[in-house]
Amino acid sequence: MKNLHKFIILAGLTLGIASCAQNTAEDETTKKELGNTILTTTSLLKDLVQEIAGNDFDVSALMGAGVDPHLYKPTRSDIKRLREADVVVFNGIHLEGRMSEIKTQVAKEAHVITASDAFDAANLINSTDFEDGQDPHFWFDLSLWVDVTNKISQELGALYPENQEVFEKNAMAYVRKLKNLHVEIMELVKEIPEENRILVTSHDALSYFARTYGFQVKSLQGSSTSAEFGVKDVKEMVDFIVENKIPAIFPENIVSNQALEALIKGCEKRGYTVKLADELYSDALGEDGGPADTFIGMYRENINTIVKALK
């Protein structure tokens, strides 16, 4: 009986292993033959992937210029594009707040790369506005964007080994551009008095920028545009602006100016004038053909806008 019992257990384990092997094989076969179509969720990632992949790949973004990824809900045609792509690149850390389940499904058919896998969570800024407690706007820390560049280059190289050397060469060239951009920004920030280095925005996408370059960020909505704010929040922000003599507040290309206009009116009632600065680009690039239609162009536009408003 003991031998029979052992045989039954062994047979069960064998069947279980065989079943797992079969499921793994099925998972592998669901992924189609690899082509050259790469789809990113955001316009920021599209620009980065295009820099690495070059012109031999068809790189596009699900979300275009000025689109808010926090509130973005994919359409049927978007889901079709996701399923048809060979490689899909996500930002991760719940930036694409309404796409978690879709990402799981896409991974069964396409090769998925998640940008936020490039670094340890210890490098991230904590935020209670998101499910996992981390701020997903890491691209505003250029050192983290360098990590993402290298990570995507490596993952694409593993998928397309015949292009690996090209990816590595392109990534190295892009990293040099990012490092030069960092030096450029450090010099421009010096033009702003330290007491003026306060960024008042609708939603807090700039904490990584602030951490890197010595700014303070105040926003009505926290790190996510899905967060709500009320009359009390507006009043407290008006008090902050007046007490600290903030010269300008900053609209964003993905958010309505309505909240900031309420702040301006609130300051006027207190006898203080605060101006609405030019628009900052936060979670999306600008329109094609404009000065902010690339990641580096967007960054330069932002720092020039900030310096102009605060110096």
N, C-alpha and C positions, 0 to 999 in steps of 0.2 A: 504493500500500500504506500509505504514511504517513497519507493522508487516511482510509482505511478504518480504520486503527488508532485514529485520533482519534475517528472516529464511534463505534466500539465502546465506547471509554472514556466518551464523552459520553452514549451511550445507557445505559450502566451506571449513571452518576451520576444520570441522570434517573429511572431506575427506582428507584434507592436513595432519592432524595428523595421520590418519589411514595409509596414504601412507608412511609417515615418519617411522611409526612403522613397516610397512611391509618391507621397505628398510633396517631398522636396523636389523630385523630378518634375512633378506637375507644375510646381511653382516656377521652376526654371524654364519650362517650355512655354509658359504663358507669356514670357518676355519675347517680343518679336525680334527679328534680325535687326541688328543695330545699323541705323542710317545716320544722317548728318543733321537731323532736326533737333535743336535745343530750345526749350521753352523755359523762361524764367517767370517767376511771379511778378516781380517789380521791375520798373524801368532802371533802377539803380543796378540791379543784378544783371540785367541785359547788357548794359554798357560794360560792366566788368567782364562778363563771359565773352563778349565780342572782342575785347582787347586780347584775351587769352587765346581764343579759338581762331581768330583771323577770318578771312573771307571765304574759306572753304566750307564753312558751316552756316546753316540757316538758323540764326539766333533771333528770337523774338520774345516779347514780354506779354504776359496776360493783362497786366494793368499798364495803361498808358500814362502820359504826362498828366500830373495834377490829380491822380486817382488816390484815394485814401485806402490803404490796405487794411486798416483796422475794421472798416465797415464793409469791405468789398465782399459781395456775394456772387459767386460764379454763375453765369448763365449756362443754358444747355450747350450753346456753341463753344463756350469756354471749356466745359467738361470734355467735349469732343476733341478740342485742341490738346488738352492735357493727355487724353488717352492715345492720341495719334503721335505725340512727340516721342522721340527716341530717348531723350534725356530731359528731365525736369529739375530745375534748380529752385529750391525754396529758401526763404530767409530763415525761418524757424523762430523759436521762442515765442510762438503765438502772435507774431506780427500779422500773419494771415489768419486772423481770428476765426473766420468762418470756414476754414478750409481743412481742418484737422482730419475729419473723416475722409474727405476727398483725397488727401495726401496718402492715406493708408491704401485706398483703392488704386490710386495711380501707381504706387510702388509695386503692384502686382504685374503691371504691364510695361512700365517704363523704368529706366534707371533713374533713381532719385538721388540728388545731391542736396544736402542741407548746409547752408553757409555757416550757421551758428555752431556746427560741429567742429569748426576750425580751432576753437580755443576752449580753455577750461572755464567753467562757470565762475571761478574766482575773479576773472577779469571783467565780469559783468556788473552792472549797477542794479541793485535791488529795487524792485517796484511792486507795490501791492496791487497795482492796476491790472496785473496779468496773472493768469492761472498758476504759472510756475514761479512767480515772484521775481521775475527778471525783466529789465528794460531791453526791448529788442532793437533799439536804434543804434546798434554798435558801429555802424558805418561812419558815425561822426567822430570816432576815435580812429585816426588813420593807421595807427599801429595794428589795430584789430582788422582793419580792411586789408592790410598787407597779409595778415594771417589767412584771411578768407581767399585772397588771390592765390596764395601758395597752395591752399587746400583744394581749391577748384582745379587748379592746374594739375595737381597730382591725381585727382579722381578722374579727370578727363583723360589723362595720360594712361591710366589703367584701363579705361574703356576703349581708347583709341591708341594703342601702343605705337602704331606707325606714325602718329603725329606727336608723340611725346616730346621729342626734342624741340619742335616748333612751339608747343605749349610752354615749355620751360623757358625758352628764349623770350617769348612774348611776355610771360609773367615777370621775368627779371627786369625787362625794360619798363613795364608798368609800375613795378615796385620803385624803381628809380624816380619815376615821375611823382609818385606819392610822397616819397621822402623829400623831394625838392619842394613840393607843395607845402609840406609841414614847415620847412624852413621859411618859406615865403609868408605863411600865416603868422609864425612867431614874430616876424619883423613888423607886420601890419598891426598886430595886437598892441605893440608898444606905443602906438599912436593914441590909444584910448587910455585916459586916466583910470587908475585902479578903482576909484570910487564910482566910476561910470560903467564898470563891467558887469552890468545886470541886464539880463535878457527877459523881458516880459512878453510872453507869447500865449496863444490860445491853448495849445497842448504842448507838453514837455517832450519834444523830440531831441533836445539839444544838451541833455545832461552829459553825454560823452564828450561833446565839444567843450562844454564848460569845465569838466574835469581836466581835460588836456591843456586848456589855454587860460585857466584861471578866471572863469566867469561864474556868476550865480544865475540860476534860472528860476523864474517864477511864472507859473501858468495856472489857468483856471481849471483845466481838465485833467491835470496829471499827465501820465505818459500815454494814455489812450484816448482817442477822440470819442470812444464809446462811453466814457465816463460823463456823468452829468454834474452840473454846477447850479447853484441857486443864487438868490438875492444876497444872502450872507457872504458867499464867496466873492461876489462882485464888490460888495462894500469893503471887505477886508483887503482886496487887491487895490481898490481906490485909495484906501488909507496908506497902503504900502507905497504906492506911486507918489503920493503927495509928500509923505514923510521923508522919503529918500530922494525927492526931487528928480525922479526918472525923466530924462528928456524925451524918450521915444519908446513906443511899444511896437511889436513886430507881428504883422499878419503872416499867414503861411499859405502856400499854394494849394494845400489840400483841405483847408478849413475856411468856413465862412467868416467874414469880418464882423459879424453881428455882435459877438461877445466883446470884442475890442472896442467897438463903437459905444457900447454901454459903459465901458471903462472911461472913455474920453468924455462922455456926457457927465458921468459921476464926478470926474476931476473938475470939469467946468463949474459944477455946482459948488465945489469947494474953493473956487477961485484960482484953480491951477490949470495951466495948459500943457497937455502932453500931446505930442504929435504922433501920427500914424506913419511909421517908417515904410520904406519900400518892402515888397514881399520877400520872405525867405522861402527857400525850397527845403522841405523837410523830408517827407517820406516818398517823394517822387521827383523825377527830373522835370525840366521845363519842356515846352513845345519843341518839336524838331525844327532845326534851323536857327533856334534862339541861342543866346549865350550860355544857357543852363541845360543844354540838351545832352551833356556828358557829365559824368560824376565829377571830374576835375573842374569843368566849367561851372557846375552848380556850386561847388565849394568856393570857388573864387568869387562868384556872384554874391554868395552869402557873406563872406568876410568883408567884401567891399561895402555891402549894404550896412553891415553892423558898424564898421569903422565910420562911415559917413554919418550915421545916425547918432553915434555916441561920443565921438571924439571932440 
